[in-house]
Amino acid sequence: MSVVIAAAGLVCPAGLGLAESAAGARARLSVLREIDWCDRRQEPFIVGVVPDQGLPALAPAAAAAPLQAREGRMLRLAHAALADLYAGLPADLPAPPLFLGLPEHHTTRPIDPDRFLKALASQAGACFDPSLSIAAPRGRASGLMALSQAAARIAAGEAGLILVGGLDSFVDMHVLATLDEAGRVRGETVSDGFSPAEGAAFLLVASESVTRSYGLPVLARIAATGSGFEPGHLYADEPYLGEGLAGVVSACLDAAGLTVPLQTVYCSFNGERYWAREFGVARIRNASAFADEAHTEHPAECFGDLGAAHGLALAALACHGLTGGYRPGPALVYASSDRGDRAAVIFERST
């Protein structure tokens, strides 16, 4: 059964919707800025922040819940991205289950996935079925891992419509201080680091029969998905060999059976050298599958690292590029989490 993307929503420092975010990324417009908080050298952090005035207020039930400030921020980001996704869709669309990716870096206490899903349901309204939904704190790759699970269920005929999402905010004093202490936050004296940011991204995954039944658009077709693990991840004692991402990309290519080479790649590397080396290994080991002049996108240079939202943000941007005709397909989208998870998807343009 063919599995497609029927809608996408994205909120990030580059825009309060997918179209605006895609335009900013395409123009290579940097939106990183200094904030009032300072690092351990008393230099202001440079981060990507979504304008507060563009986000909905917390719903009364969510505001009254015992949530961390970061969780409240993430609820507002998610609400805005879901509104972007559902804009223009039929009102009678059934509420699908949500497969949600959450942060792998925590504040003084981890986010409870079940409690957060309940809070998101009260914040965003009846746009998903919380009783059938799941969430996992797996970082950058988590959204694409959720997409892989959703595509498998739809292909097997177990569901016709699934919402997948990823959201995060690194703009939290405890998270920033922890990353800064590890020397990972880019600044005046740290070149091998990244710019922390925040965002939320969602995709509506569907079978072709459901899109026909409800008159939904088809932004892109999923040719293959895959996930894996890198034993030599950033926080591991084992040496990095590059097996994780290279293996996931190889498996996706084998499953996709493409008749033309990959034309576009959306990469999750964020400025840290580790991620550039990782992509180099995956590219070399699968060299024959890439077009000689394959276009490479790594929009973290524009709006920073979106954490658990990053993988699905790349997927949303890829779908927008394929639909708009300004990025050629097939397109590989991949994301790598700090603690080893790796995931990828290959999109083809809708015909």
C-alpha positions in Angstrom: 0.0 0.0 0.0 1.4 3.4 -1.0 2.1 5.7 2.0 2.1 9.5 1.5 2.4 12.8 3.3 -0.9 14.6 3.2 0.0 17.7 5.3 2.8 19.3 7.2 3.2 22.0 9.8 6.4 23.7 11.1 7.2 26.4 13.6 10.8 27.4 14.1 13.0 30.5 14.5 12.8 31.0 10.7 9.0 31.2 10.5 5.6 30.7 12.2 4.6 28.2 9.5 6.0 25.8 7.0 5.9 28.2 4.0 7.6 31.0 5.9 10.2 28.7 7.4 11.0 27.1 4.0 11.4 30.6 2.5 13.8 31.6 5.2 15.8 28.4 4.9 15.9 28.6 1.1 17.2 32.2 1.3 19.9 31.1 3.8 18.6 33.8 6.2 20.2 33.5 9.6 17.9 34.3 12.5 20.2 33.4 15.4 20.5 36.1 18.0 21.9 36.9 21.5 19.7 36.5 24.5 20.1 37.9 28.0 21.4 34.6 29.5 25.2 34.2 29.6 27.5 31.2 29.3 30.2 30.3 31.7 32.5 33.0 30.2 29.9 35.6 30.7 29.2 35.9 27.0 25.5 36.0 25.9 24.2 32.8 24.4 23.5 33.0 20.7 20.3 30.9 20.0 17.4 30.5 17.7 14.1 31.6 19.3 10.6 31.6 18.0 9.0 35.0 18.5 6.8 34.8 21.6 4.1 37.0 20.1 3.5 34.6 17.3 2.5 31.7 19.7 -0.9 30.9 21.2 -1.2 31.4 24.9 -1.3 28.4 27.2 -4.7 26.9 27.6 -6.1 27.3 31.2 -5.9 23.6 31.9 -2.3 23.4 30.7 -1.4 26.6 32.6 -2.8 25.1 35.8 -0.9 21.8 35.4 2.4 21.2 37.2 4.5 21.6 34.1 8.0 22.9 33.8 8.5 26.2 32.0 10.1 24.4 29.1 7.1 22.1 28.8 4.8 25.1 28.6 6.9 26.6 25.9 6.9 23.3 23.9 3.1 23.1 24.2 2.7 26.5 22.7 5.2 25.6 19.9 3.3 22.4 19.2 -0.1 24.2 19.2 1.1 26.7 16.5 2.6 23.9 14.3 -0.5 21.8 14.5 -2.6 24.8 13.5 -0.3 25.3 10.5 -0.7 21.6 9.5 -4.5 21.6 9.8 -5.2 24.9 8.1 -7.3 24.1 5.1 -7.9 20.5 5.8 -11.5 19.1 5.9 -13.3 19.7 9.2 -14.7 16.1 9.2 -11.2 14.5 9.2 -11.1 11.9 12.0 -8.7 12.5 14.9 -5.7 10.3 14.3 -3.2 8.8 16.8 -0.1 10.9 17.4 3.4 9.4 17.4 5.5 12.1 19.1 9.3 12.6 19.5 10.4 14.4 22.6 13.8 15.8 23.9 16.6 13.5 25.0 18.3 16.4 27.0 16.4 17.2 30.1 16.1 19.9 32.7 16.3 19.0 36.4 13.7 16.4 35.8 12.7 14.5 32.6 9.5 15.2 30.7 6.9 12.5 31.4 5.6 11.4 28.0 2.1 10.4 29.1 1.5 13.5 31.1 2.8 15.7 28.3 0.5 14.0 25.7 -2.5 14.8 28.0 -1.4 18.4 28.4 -0.9 18.7 24.6 -4.4 17.3 24.0 -5.9 20.0 26.3 -3.8 22.7 24.7 -4.3 21.9 21.0 -7.9 20.5 21.1 -9.3 17.4 19.4 -6.8 17.2 16.6 -5.5 13.8 17.7 -6.7 10.9 19.7 -4.7 10.8 23.0 -5.9 7.3 23.9 -4.1 5.9 20.9 -1.0 8.1 21.0 2.5 7.5 22.2 5.6 9.7 22.8 9.2 8.9 23.3 12.2 11.1 24.5 14.7 10.1 21.8 16.0 13.4 20.5 16.8 14.5 16.9 16.0 11.2 15.2 12.8 10.6 17.2 10.4 12.2 14.7 11.7 10.2 11.8 11.6 7.1 14.0 7.9 7.9 14.6 7.4 8.4 10.9 8.9 5.0 10.2 6.5 3.3 12.6 3.6 5.2 11.2 4.4 4.3 7.6 4.8 0.6 8.6 1.4 0.5 10.2 -0.3 2.2 7.3 1.4 0.0 4.7 0.2 -3.0 6.7 -3.4 -1.8 6.6 -3.5 -1.3 10.4 -4.3 2.5 10.1 -5.3 4.9 7.4 -4.1 8.2 9.0 -1.4 8.9 11.6 0.0 12.2 12.9 3.7 12.2 13.7 5.5 15.0 15.4 8.7 16.2 17.1 9.2 19.2 19.4 11.9 20.6 21.6 13.4 23.7 23.1 17.0 24.0 24.0 16.3 27.5 25.2 16.2 26.6 28.9 18.8 27.8 31.4 19.5 24.3 32.8 19.8 22.7 29.4 22.0 25.5 28.0 24.3 25.4 31.1 24.7 21.6 30.8 25.6 21.8 27.1 27.8 24.8 27.7 29.7 23.0 30.5 30.3 20.2 27.9 31.8 22.7 25.5 29.1 22.1 22.9 27.5 25.5 22.5 28.9 27.6 19.7 30.4 31.0 20.9 33.3 33.3 20.6 35.8 30.7 21.9 33.9 27.5 20.8 34.0 26.8 17.1 33.2 23.1 17.3 29.8 23.6 18.7 26.1 24.2 17.7 23.6 27.0 18.1 20.7 25.8 20.3 17.2 26.5 19.1 13.5 25.5 19.5 10.7 24.4 17.3 7.9 22.0 16.5 7.1 20.0 13.4 4.3 17.6 12.4 3.4 15.5 9.4 0.1 13.9 8.6 0.8 10.4 7.2 -1.9 8.7 5.2 -2.7 5.9 2.8 -3.6 6.9 -0.8 -7.2 5.6 -0.3 -7.7 8.0 2.7 -6.4 11.0 0.7 -8.9 10.2 -2.0 -11.8 9.7 0.5 -11.2 13.1 2.2 -9.9 15.0 -0.8 -6.5 15.5 0.9 -3.4 16.7 -1.1 -0.3 14.5 -1.5 2.8 16.4 -0.8 5.2 13.5 -1.3 5.4 9.7 -1.3 7.4 7.7 1.1 9.7 5.4 -0.8 11.4 3.9 2.3 12.1 4.5 6.0 14.6 3.1 8.4 16.1 3.4 11.8 19.2 2.1 13.6 21.8 2.8 16.3 25.3 4.1 16.4 27.4 2.4 19.2 30.1 5.1 19.0 27.7 8.0 19.7 28.7 11.3 21.3 28.2 10.0 24.9 29.6 6.5 24.4 32.9 5.0 25.4 33.1 2.9 22.2 35.0 4.3 19.2 33.0 6.0 16.4 33.0 3.9 13.2 30.1 5.4 11.4 28.2 2.1 11.1 24.9 3.5 12.4 23.9 6.1 9.8 25.7 4.4 7.0 23.7 1.2 7.7 20.4 3.0 7.9 20.9 4.8 4.6 21.9 1.5 2.9 18.8 -0.2 4.3 16.6 2.7 3.0 18.2 2.6 -0.4 17.7 -1.2 -0.7 14.1 -0.9 0.4 13.3 2.0 -1.9 14.6 0.4 -5.1 15.2 3.7 -6.8 15.6 3.9 -10.5 17.4 7.3 -10.3 20.0 8.4 -7.9 19.3 10.7 -4.9 19.1 14.3 -6.0 18.6 16.1 -2.6 19.8 15.4 0.9 18.5 17.0 4.1 21.1 16.6 6.8 20.7 17.1 10.5 24.3 18.1 11.2 24.5 21.3 13.2 28.0 22.7 13.0 29.7 20.1 15.3 32.5 18.2 13.3 31.2 14.8 14.5 28.1 15.1 12.4 29.9 16.2 9.3 32.3 13.2 9.6 29.3 10.9 10.1 27.6 12.1 6.9 30.9 11.7 5.1 31.1 8.0 6.0 27.4 7.4 5.0 28.0 9.2 1.7 31.2 7.3 0.8 29.7 3.9 1.7 26.7 4.6 -0.5 28.4 6.7 -3.1 26.7 5.1 -6.2 23.2 6.0 -4.9 23.9 9.8 -4.9 23.8 12.0 -8.0 27.2 13.6 -8.8 25.7 17.0 -8.0 23.2 16.1 -5.3 21.9 19.1 -3.5 22.7 19.2 0.3 20.6 21.1 2.8 21.6 21.6 6.4 19.3 24.5 7.6 20.7 24.4 11.2 23.1 27.0 9.9 20.0 29.4 9.5 17.9 28.7 12.5 20.0 26.5 14.8 19.5 23.0 16.2 15.9 22.2 16.9 16.6 19.1 18.9 13.8 16.6 18.8 12.0 18.7 16.3 14.9 18.7 13.8 14.3 15.4 11.9 10.7 16.2 11.2 11.4 19.8 10.4 13.8 18.6 7.7 11.1 16.2 6.4 8.6 19.0 6.3 11.0 21.2 4.4 11.8 18.4 2.0 8.1 17.9 1.3 7.6 21.6 0.7 10.6 21.6 -1.7 9.4 18.6 -3.7 5.8 19.9 -3.9 7.0 23.4 -4.9 9.4 22.0 -7.5 12.4 23.8 -6.3 14.1 20.7 -4.8 14.5 17.7 -7.0 13.7 14.1 -5.9 14.3 11.5 -4.8 15.2 13.2 -1.5 17.0 11.6 1.5 16.2 13.0 4.9 18.1 11.8 7.9 18.5 12.7 11.6 21.0 11.6 14.3 20.4 11.8 18.0 23.2 12.5 20.5 22.8 9.2 22.2 22.9 6.9 19.2 19.5 6.8 17.5 19.6 7.2 13.7 16.7 7.4 11.3 16.1 8.2 7.7 13.4 8.5 5.0 13.4 8.7 1.3 10.7 10.9 -0.3 9.6 10.9 -3.9 7.7 13.6 -5.6 4.0 13.1 -6.0 2.9 12.4 -9.6 
